[in-house]
Amino acid sequence: MRRAPATALVVLLTALTLGACLLGASGAAATMVPYVIGGQRASTAQYPWQVLVLSMPSPTLEVLCGGSILDATHILTAAHCIDQQGTTVPYPSSEVRVLAGADSVYSFEEEGIVPAGAQLSAAALVRAHPDYAPLPGIRDDVAVITLAAPLKLSAASRTAAIGLVESGATPAPGTSLTVSGYGKENGLEGKEYEPDGYLYAAGLTAISSDACRNAVGVNSAVLLCAGSATSSACEGDSGGPLTEGTPAVQVGIVDFGGKSCPVGSANVFTNVAAPEIRAFIEGSEAPPLAARPTGSPVLHYLGSAPVDYSPMTCDPGSWSAPAAFSYTFQTEGPSPQVLQSGPGNTFAPVSGAVGLSIVCVVQAANAGGVSTARSGGSPPLTLDTAPPAARISGRPRCHLRACTLSLRASDPNAVALTIAASASYQVSTRCTVVHGHRRASVPCRRTRTLPMRLTGSGPAYSASIKGLPYGVRVRFAVSARNAAGLHQGTPSAASATLAAPRNSTQKH
């Protein structure tokens, strides 16, 4: 097997090293590769859909990749496995072969001997996604190989087709997944670290595209991430299947990962649940394209730092295509806490998030899939210390036994307000007094306070009340309290005396 020298930047997870780049968590350039490290020896009886994809320009073996059986005549793999030296030009179909039903491919790699019971098939047609681009801006890395003659699928031949996950059903973060392949078992370079030719499999866990943002970049709609603290795909695994569940369904195609295949870092896969990818697999040559962010989301808030209960607004930024947006406000850090998620782009953080930075993650959905982008982090959230204020504008307007007030209310940090308005007046009544062991009822005066009906929206409101008495001085008071619990210091007040109409026969 001939191997091209690795570049200083990256290696795809093919057995052929191709120039490319992957941004790791630090944002620095890394190298991409694909083999199963830290996995367990496996067999095609366990993974009967696993195949080896070979490019064989005479007289040398050029590329070894993985693939999966869609049906007897169609093989799913990565586009970079069938392109020529990292271009977007596929190898001629006459130079592409597929080996199925082999637990070990060592004899074929070294001597061209087809393992006992395995099937070697020629390609009749090679299709790559029309929007495929190689690294560094890799996208739509998927290809379908049509075989010249159908495979014999049976338990005896250890070959079977695998179903694909439902379109749109990208594995949720934390989902247990399995990757398999014939690739390297060690990420180090050198002949002693060549793959041993056996099939291996390992467990991975799905990672959200936001947590894997540096790897998926603007192509989050068509890429998904998974990782493990003990295992990784590596060189030679590219194009192979990432599966979920029992019975297994394929959710991804091995795409790229970090140089030397470090365990604990993200492996990146083509997402077969993405409509942009799925439509192509199912035969479309003009699949719908998901929106890509062309300008980052921006988080807006009052002042130099956000304040608890003061609304923050997320501007979705600019996108390459129309999409429906949803917004997730979350804390920033290695273990982000989701504070609000949904179609609304406004969020009022509560005091529990004080001291934390907040970011907005935008999801853009259209017929091609769901893309994500995130804003920069805000300064740490601070406590609100500025109380609100409400005041009565002008004199009370009274007619007969009803009065109306015009109000103005505001909060320095635009925190939501609760406004209270009341009318109070003195009434004559009788009070009980105690003298020694005797009780007596005597005339007295008490204050009656009644709530007023509030209408309107900030900053202008109206407060009204009916049924007030004639000839009594009525005192009106208005105050405000905000959602952070801060109260207005001194209520705003006004007063009025209702005069009975002349010749009124109204009782009161």
N, C-alpha and C positions, 0 to 999 in steps of 0.2 A: 504494500500500500504506500503510495507516495503522499507525503505531507508537505504542504507549502509552509515556509517559515512564518512564525507569528509576527504580527506587527507590534509596535510599542504600545498600541492602544487597546485592542480587544480581540477576542476570539469568539465566534459564534459556537453554538453547541454542536457543530458538525465535526467530523474527523478531519476535515480540511480547515485550517486556520485562515480566517478571513479578516481583513482590516475592518474594524468597527469600534464603537465606544459605548460604554455604559457608565452613567453617572451613579456612583454609589451614594450612600447616605450623606457623605460629606460634600457631594457635588464634584469630587475629583474624578478624572477619567480612570476607568478600570478596563479589564479585559473580559470578553465574553467567551464562554465555553459550554459544552453540554455532555456530561456523563453522569452515571449514578455513583455517587460517593457515599459510603456509609450505608449502602443498601444490603439486601439479602439476595443470595443466589435464587434465581427464579427459573421457571420453565414455561414454554409456550402452552403447556396444558393449563397453567394458571392464567396466562395472558395470551390466549390464542389469536388475538387481533394484532399482536406485535409483529412487525416485519422489519427487515433491513433494506434500506434504499441505497442503491449504488449508482454512481456515474462511472461509466467504463469506456472512456475514449481510448480506442486501441493504441498501444497494447497495454496501457497502465490502468490501475484502479485509482480513480481521482478522488472521489468523495464517498464517505460512509455516513449514513444518517439513519434515524429511525423513521417509522411510519406506522399507520394503523389501517386495518382492513375495513372499508366501509361496506363493501359487498364483494362478490366474487371477481369483479372486474375493475374496482375502483379503490385506490390507495390514497389516504390523506397524509400529507407531510408538510414541511415548511418550504416556502418559496426559495429561501436561501440555500436549501439543499439541492435544488435543481437549476440554480443559475450559475453562470460561468464566472468564477473568480470575483464574486461579490457584485456583479453587474445585475441588471434586470433582464438579461438575455438568457432564456433557458437552454440547457443542453438539448441537442436533438433527441427526440424520443428514442431513436435507434441506439443511443448510448446509455440509456437508463434501464436498470434492472431492479427487480424486487425479489428478495429471498424471504420466504414464509415458512413457518413451522420448524425453525431451527433453534434449539436450546443453546447451541454454541456456533459461532460463525468463524472460529479461528481457522479451521481448515480451508474455508473458502477465501478468507482474507490472505492467507499465506500461500496457498497452493492452487486456488481456484477450484477446489473440490467441493461439490455441493454435499452438505451433510446428509446422512441417511434419513430418508423420510421427508426431507425438506423439498420445497418447490421453488425453482428459480424461474421467474417470468420476465418477459420482455415488455417494454412499454410501447403502446401504440400512439398515445397522445399525452402530452404534458401541458397542464394548464396552471398558470400562476395568476393570482389576483391582479386585476388590471390596475389597481392603485398601489401595488406593492412597491416599497422603497427599502433599500438596505440600510444598515447603520451608517451614520449615527442617528438619523431620524427614522428609524425602522418602523414600518407600519404594514398592516395587511399581509403578514408573512405567512401565507398559506398557499398550498398547491394541491392539485388533485391529479393523480396519475391514472390513466386508463390503460389497462393491460391488454396485450394483443390476444391473449387467451385467458379464459376464466380460471381462477384458482379452484381446486377441489376442497371445499370447506367441509370439514367433518371432525369429529372427536378423534378419530384414528389418525388423521393428518395433523392434529393439534393446530387447526386453523379455524377461525370463526370471525364473523363481522362483529363490530361493536356499534352500539347505538350512540347517538349524540344527545347531549343534554338538551332539554327544551330551549328553544330560541328565547333569549332574554333572561334565562335563569342562571345568571352568573353566580358562582358559589359565594355564599356570604362569608365574610371574614371569620376565621375560626373553623371552617369546614375541613374535615379530614380528607385528604386527597392522596393519590398514589401515582408515582412516575416510574416508568420502566424503560430500559434501553440496554444496548450493547456497548455503551461508551466506557470511558476511563473510570477506574475505581480510585484514582489518586490524581490530584490536580497538578502535581509536579511534572516538569518537562524532563525528557530523557527516555531512551529506549526501554529502560527497566520499568518505566511507568506506563508503557503502552497498555491498552485494555487487553484483558485475557481472552476476550471473545465470547464470554458467557453472558447470558441475559441476567440482569439484576433489576430489582425493584426496591423502592423506598417510600416511606410515608412523608408527606409534606402537609402543611397547614396553610389554608388560603389567607392572604393578606389583602386589606382594602387598597384600592388604587390610590387613595389619598395618603395612606401610610407608606406607599411605595412610589410616591410621586416622582422622585428623582429618576427612577427607572422607567416609568411609563410615559413621562413627559406629557406632551399634548395629545398623545394617542391612547389615553386611558380607556377609551371606548372599545378598543380592539385588543388590548393587552391586559392580562391579569397576572398577579404575583402570588407566589407561594414560597414557603421556606421551612427550614427545620434547623434545630440546634445541632443535629447529628448527621444530616445527610444533605446531598445536593445533586442535581443533574450536572453532567459535565460533558466534555468533548466526546462526540460520537453519539449523543442522545438526541441531538436536534431533530425536529420533525416527528419525534415519538409522542406517544399519548400521555396526557395527564387525565386521570380518571377519578370518578367519585362513586361511592355507594356499592351496594350489592343487590341485584346484578349491576355491574359497572356500566357507567355511561361516560363518554369522553367529554371533558370540559375544556381541555386546552391542548396546544401543540407546543412542545419544547422549543423555545426560541433562543434566549441568551441568558447569561449570568456573569458573575464576577470572574476576573482573571484568576486562574488556579482553582476555580470552583470552591470558594471558601464556604464551609458550612456556617449556618447562622445568618447568611445574607440572602437577599431575595433572588429567586429564580423567576424569570419572566417568560410567560407563555402567550401564544396567540389564543384569544378567547373565542372558542367556537360557538358560544352562546350569543355573541354580538351579531345583530342582524346584518351588519356590513360584511362580516365574515361568513355567516351562515348562508346568506343568499348566494354568495359565490360558490360555496361547497355544493349547494343544491342546483347549480347550473347557470346562474345568472352571470352574464358578462358585463352587466351595468348595475351592480348592486348599489343600494342606497348608501350614502356616506354620512357618518356621524359628524356632528359639529365639532370643530376643534377651536380651542381658545386662541384668539389672536391678540387679546389684551387682557391683562389680569383683572380679576374682581378687586373692588376697592371697598373698604369698610369705612363708613362715615359716622362721626359722633361729634357732639358739641365740645368745644374747648380743646385743650392740649392732651387730655386723657379722658377716657370714658368714665362715667359716674354710675353707681348702681341705680337701677330703675329708670335711668335716662335712656331713651330709645337710640339704638344703633341701626343704621341702614346699610344693606349690602348692595352695591352696584355690581351687576353680573359681569361687567367688562364686555369685550367684543368677541364675536364668534364667527366662524367661517360659514355658518349656515343657520337658518332659522331653527329655533328649538324652544321647548317648554322648560322653564327653569324651576328648580326647587333649591332651597337654601338650608344649610346646616351651620348653626353657630355653635362653636365648640371651643374649649380651652386649648391652648397651645402647649405642646410638650410631648414627651414619649408615651404618655398614657392619657390621651385627650378625653375630656368629659363632654358628651353632647349636651348642650343646654337647650337647644330648640331645633326642630327640623320640620320642614314643610314648605308649602308654596309661598309663604309670606317672607318678604325680605327685610322686615323690621323686627327688632328684638330688644326687649328691655331687660338687661341682666339684673339678677337679684344679688343681695349682699353676700350670699354664699360664695360668689365668684370673686369677691374683693381680693386684690393682690395678684390675680391671674391675668395673663394675656389672652385675648379672644381673637379667633380667626373665623372667617366665613368660607365654607366650602360650597361651591356652586355646582349643581348637577344640571346638565343640559341634555334633554332627551329629544330625539327625533327618530325617523324611520330607520336610521343607520345604527342607532344604539345610544348609550348613555355615556357622556364624557364628564369629567370633573375638572375643576380648577379651584384654586384657593387664593384668598387675599393674603396680604401680609398681616402679621400679628399686631394687635393694638398695644399701646402701653398698658401696664397693669391697671386693672379696674380699681377705682377709688370710692370711698364713702361719700355720699351726698351730705354736704354741710350747709347748703343754702336753702332757707325756708321759703315757702311760697307766700303769696300775698293775694288777697281779694279785697276789693273796695266797692263802695256804692257810688255810682256815677249820677250826680245831680240829685234833685229832691224826689222823695217818694211821690208817685202819682196815685191819687186816691179818688174814688167815685163811689158815693153812697157808703157801703160798708166794706168795700174792697180796695186793696192797695197793691201797687206793683212797683218793684225796684229794678233799675238797670244796674248790672254788675259787670265788673272787669276783674278777671283772675289770671294769674300767670305764675310760672315757676322758672327760676333762672336756668335750670337744667332740663326743662321740658318734661319733668317727671309728671306722671298722671296725677290728677287732683281729685279730691273729694271736697265739695263746697257745702257748707251748712249755712242756712239763712233762717232767722226766726223773728217773730214779732211778740213783744211782751207788753203787758199793761197791768195796772193795779185794779183790783176788783174789791168791792165791799162784801164782806161775809161775816160770819160769826165764828169766833174761836172759843175753845174750851180752856178755861183757866182753873187751877187748883189752889184753893186757900185752905191750908191745913188738911182736914178730912173732907172738905166740901168742894164740889165741882160747880163751876158757873159758866154760862154761855154769855159772851160779851161781844159787842161789835168790834171788827178789826178789818184790816186791809192786807191782801196778799197779792203776790205777783203771779200772773198766769202767762206762761210762755208757750207759744204754738209754732210748730214748724211751718215753713213756707214752701210752696211748690216751686221747684227749680226746672227751668227749660233752657235750651240753647246749647252751644258748644263753644269751647275756648277760642279766643279769650273773652267773648261777650256772652253774658247769661241774663236771664230774667227770673226774678223771684216774685211770686204772687201769693195772696192770701185773701179769703173772703170771711164774712161774718164778724168783722171787728165791731166793737161798740162805738156809739156816738158819744162825743163829749169827753172822751178819755184820751189822754196823751199815750200814744203807742210808740214804743221804742223798737227800732229795727236793728238787728246785728248780723253781720256776715263775717265768716272766717273760712280759711282753707287749710287742708291737711294734704300732704303729698304721699305717694306710695311708699316713700322711704321712711314714713312716720314722722316727718317734721311738720310742726304746726306753726301757723301764723301767730306772731307775738301778741298783738292787740287787735281785737275784732274791729272792723269798720262799722260805724254806727250812724244812724239818722233817726229822726222822729217826726211824728205828724199827729194832729188831733182831728178826728173826723167830725165834721159839723152836720147835724141832722138837717135834712131839707125842710124848707118852709112848708107849713100846713101838712107835714108828714103824719100819717096815721099809722106808720109802721111801728110795730111793737119791738122793743129791744130791752 
